[in-house]
Amino acid sequence: MSELASYSLQTIVLSGLALAYFSKSKKIDAYSLGLIVFWTIGVIYIYARYRTDQVQFYSNDQAIHQLIVEHYIPTEGINLSSAISLRYIITLPAYFLSRFGLNVALLFKFSQLVFALLIFKHAKYILEKYGIRVKQWMVLYFAGPLLVFMSLLALRDVLLAFFSLLFVFPATTKSRYLGLLVVALLRPHLAAALVFGLIAEYLYRRAKPRLLVTSHVITLLISYAIGALSFPIGNFVMNGNQLKIPSTIFSIEFFSQIGLNLVGLQFLILDGEDAGVVAASTIFLLFVRLVFIDTILVPSTFFFFCTKPAQLVRRETLQISAAMFFFYGLIFQNQIVTNSTRQNLPFITVMGVIAVIRICDYRAIKSQPYSLRKIEVPTA
């Protein structure tokens, strides 16, 4: 059997498993079915086009995952001190399953598919708690083109998006802890941002500000500043490097970078050679944004409703926005790591769910009234 035929067969078998699991009641929604079919075709196409170089497509983080499974774990064994650096929570399952002859990169891609399906399922659960029946246009906000594309890659971003959503909108208190734990093991600074957002929302609520929009803006600026200061302090404590407090936390450059990052246009001000992110022309990347319209639509809608405060999902709105600005403050101080669009996916997913709730509450749908109910979110 040829490599392509073997890979295709494995992909079809895994797709069948996903289809069987998500259609337990002998019924599967159109989105999940469409995603599984698209994923099957897309994953096979990528392999047919790039073969073993598929792990270099879009992001070489895929190659790092493959290297961990095929080299580091077999040669160095399992060491709990490397649980975060070697991303054991996703690499160990791939390692053990690959012993049965399954393609390593495909296993990572399959995990992305599963969690993309879980995002849709959990978002649907959240919206139903608010009395909202999911319609086609809503999917664009929380499970749109960016999420679908990321499911085709051997990365970790879809997993991070799901567990971030689980942290902000937990089904139970334990699920919130689980969400935080998984995020911490895969991207510790994102976990720190989520915890900060939770604390910031609590302090904001205790302060009971009267000028809600102004207070929200001030909270975001403070979040960004604390994030920026946290990077050199953390670098000093964890790595023993010289403590250098940034002198240009608030500058036109950083504010421009924040604004462009919010809508996925950071490539307009990044130096492609130094950043290692931009690998295509600006015109092409602008065109791609039309395809991944959710990268612009979601944050634009979310922050529009931030200017129109409402009791509905106020806590979650402040929590995720404060977390996002803390995250930006943290990573913008790192000259090595630049924020790519895929790192925004956890925020986009959560903001997308909030945006749908606010749209239904603010304007409603003339053809179908919505009666939004307050969801009980654990505070522990």
N, C-alpha and C positions, 0 to 999 in steps of 0.2 A: 504494500500500500504506500502511495506517495505521501510526502510530508503534508501537502495541502489537503489531501483526502483524509488523512488521519486527524489533522487539526479541525477540519470541517465536521467530521464525525463527532469528535469530542464536543465541539460547540453545539451541535444539534442535540446531543444527549443532555448537556447541561441546560440548554433552553427547555428541553422537555421536562426536566426536573423542576425548573422554575415554574413552568406552566402548570404542572401537576400540583405543586404546593399552593400556588396562588389561585387555584380554581378548586379548592377543597369541596366547596358546596356545589360542584359541577356547573359553576357559573363564574365567569371572569369578566371584569369590566373592559371596555374597549381600549382604554388607555394602557392598561397593563398588557393586554394581548398585543397591541400595536408596538409597545416598547420592546417586548420579548422578540417579536418578529424583526423589528428594525435592528435590535442589538445583534441578533444572529447573522443577519445579512452584513451589517457593518463590520463586525469582528472578523468574519471570514474575508471580507473585501480587504481590510487593512493587512491581514496576513498574506493574502494573495499578492498584494502590491509590494509589501516591504519584506516579507518573510522574516528571517531572524532579526532584521533591523526594525521590526515593528516597535520594539521597546525604545527606539529613538524618535518615534513619531510624536510630535508635539512637545513632549517633555522627557528628558533622560532620567527622571525619577523612576520611570518604569524599569530602566536598566539597573538602577540601584536596587530595586526590589528583587529583581531576578538574580543579581549578584549575591544578595544576602542569602537567598534560598539555595542557590546552586554552589556557592563557595563558602561564605562565612559560617553558616550553621553546620554544614558537613565537616569542615576542617577545624573549627574552633569549639564546636559543641554548643550547648545551651547554657548561657550564663545570665542569671537574673539581673545582674548589674547592667547588662546591655539591652534590657527589655525595651527601653525607649529608643535608644540610638539605632537598634536593629529592628524596631517596630514589630516585636514578637507577636503582638495581638493579631496581626494580619499575615506576617511572614511564617510563623510556625504552622498554622493550618495549611497554608500553601505548601510548605515543606513536606508535611506528612502526606498530604493528598498527592503530591507529585511523585511519591514513592510508588504509586500505582500506575505511573506512566503518563499522567496528565500533564499537559503543557503548563509551565509555571506562570507565564504571562497571562494565559487564558484563565487560570484560577483566580488571579487578581481581578481580571475583568469581570468574571462571573460574580465575584463578591460585590463589585460596583453595581452590577445589574440588580442583584438581590436587594441592596440597600436603596437603590433608586425606586424600586417597587414598594419598599417599606416606607419611604418618604411619602409617596402618593397615598398609601394606606393610612398612615398616621395623620397626614394633613386632612384627609377626608374625615377621619375620626374627630379631629379638632373642630372642623367646620360644622359637622353634624351636632357637636356639643353646643354650638352657637345657633342651632336651628337652620343651618344653611345646607341646602342640597347642592352638591358639586355640579357645576355646568362646565361646558367645554372651555370657555374663555378663562375660567379661573385657573385651569391647569397651567396656563402660560406663566402665571405668577410664581407658583411653588414647585413646578416640575416641568419647566420649559426646555427650550433648545439647549441651553448650557448644561443642564443636568443630564439630558439625553446623550449629549456628546461626551461628557465625562464618564458615562457608564461604559463607553467603548475603550477606555484606557485603563492600564494597569496601575492606577494611582490609589490614593486614599481619600480624595476629596469628597466623594459621595458618602462614604462612611462618616466623615466628619460632619457633613451637612445633616445627616439623619440624627446623629447623637447630639448635635447642637440643638436641633429642633426638639428632640426629646428632653433636653435640659430646660429649655424655655417653656415648652408646653408638655410637661410630664403627665403621663397617665396616672402615675402614683409617685409618692415621694421616693421610693426605691429606684424607679426608672430615672429620676433626675440624677441621683447619685451614680447610677450606671452610665448615663450619658456623659457626666463629667469625668468619670474614670477613663472611659475609652478615649475621649478627646485628649485627656492629659497624657495618655500613653502614645498617642499618635502625633499630637502637636501641642506641647506643653504651654506655649505662649498663647494659644487660642483658649485653652482651659483657664489660664490666668485672666484673660480678657472676659470670659463668661462669668467668672466668679466676681470680678470687679464690677461688671454690669449689674449683677444681683445686689451687691453691696451699695452701689451708687443709687439704684432704684429705691432701696430701703431707706437710705439717708434722705433722699429727695422726698419720699412719702412722709417721713417724720418731720421734715422741715415745713411741710404744707405751704408751699409758695403760692402767692396770689397771681402773679404774672407768669402764667404757665409757659407761654412760648419763650419769653425772655429767660426764664429760669432753666428751660430745657437747653437753650443755646449755651448758656453759661455752664451748665452741667457737662455738655459735650466738649467745650473748650478745656474745662478742668480735667476731664477724662483723658483728653489727648495729651495734656501737659504731664499728668501723672504717668501715663504710658511712656512718654519720652524720657522722663526722669528714671523710670524703672529699668530701662535698658542698661545704662552705665552702672547703676547700683547692682543689678543682677549680675552683670559681667564682672564686677569687682568681687562680689561675694562668692560666685560659683567658680570663676576662672582665675581669680587673683590678679586680674589686669588692673592697670592704673585707673583710678576713679576720675573720669572726666565728665563733668556736668555740661551738657550742651548749652551753648550760649544763644543759639538761634532756634529755639523751639517754635516761636511764633514768627514766621517770615512769609513773604509773598510766595516764595518757592514751595514751602510746605503746604500752605493753604491751597495753592494751585494743584499740588499733588493729591491732596485730600479730595478736592472737588472732582478731579479727573478719575481718581480711583473709585469714587462712589458710582460712577457710570461706566466703568470699565475702559476708560480712555487714557490710562496712565502711560501708554506707549508714546503719546504725543510729546512728553517731556523727558522720557528716559533715553539715555544713550544706549542704543542696542548693543554695541560692542562691550561696554562696561557692565551693563545690567545683565546681559545674558538672557534676556527675555524676548526682545523683539527680534524675530527671525524672518520678517517679511516686510514689504513696503508699507508705508503709512496708508496709501490708498487701499491696498488689499485689506489691511486690518480694519479700516473704517467700513469697508464693504461687509466684512465678517460680522461687524456689530449689528448690521441690518438683519443678519441671520440669527445671531444671538441677541435678539431684541430685548430679552428679559434682563440682560445686564444693564440696560438703560431704563426700561419701563418700571422694573420693580423698585429700585431706589428712588426714582423720580416720584412715583406714586406714594411710596412710604413717607418720604420727607414732605411731600405736599400735605399729607394728613397730619404730619407733626405740627404744622402751622395752624391746624384746626383741632385743638385738643378735645378729647371726649373721654368719658369715664371708661368706655369700652376698650379693652386691651391696652389701657394706659400704662400699666405696670410692665407688660411685655415690650411695649414700644420703647419706653425709656431704658429698659434693661438691655435690649439688643443694640440700640443706638449708642449707648454709653460703652458697651463692650467693643463695638466696632471702632469707635474713636480711640479708645485705649489701645486697641490692637494696632491701629495706624500709627499712633505715637510711638509704640514700641518698635515696630519694624522699620519705620522711616529713619531711625537712628543707626540701623545696621547697614553699613556700606556694602556688605556682601549679599544680603538677602533683599530682594525687591519684591513688592507685592504684585503678583500676577492675578489675572482675573479669576483663575480657579481657586485662589485663596479666599476670594470673596463669596464663594458658593455657600458656605454655612450661613453667612449673614443674609445673602439673597434669599435663601430658602425660608428662613424665619420671617424676614421682612415681607416676603411674598404672601405668606399665610395671613399676616397682620393686615397687609394691604387689601386682600380680598374681604376680610371681615369689615374693614372700614368702608370699603366701597359699597358693600351691601347695606351697611348701616346708614351711610351718608346720603346716598342717592336712591338706593333700592333698585329693584328691577320691576318695571311697570307690569310686565306680564306675570310676575310672581312675587307676592309680598314676602318679606322676610321678617321673622320675629326673633330677634337675636336674644339669646339668653347668656347670662354671665357664667362662664366656665369656672369651676372651682380649681384653682391651681395651687398645689402644695407650696407652702412658704418655707418649709424646712430645707 
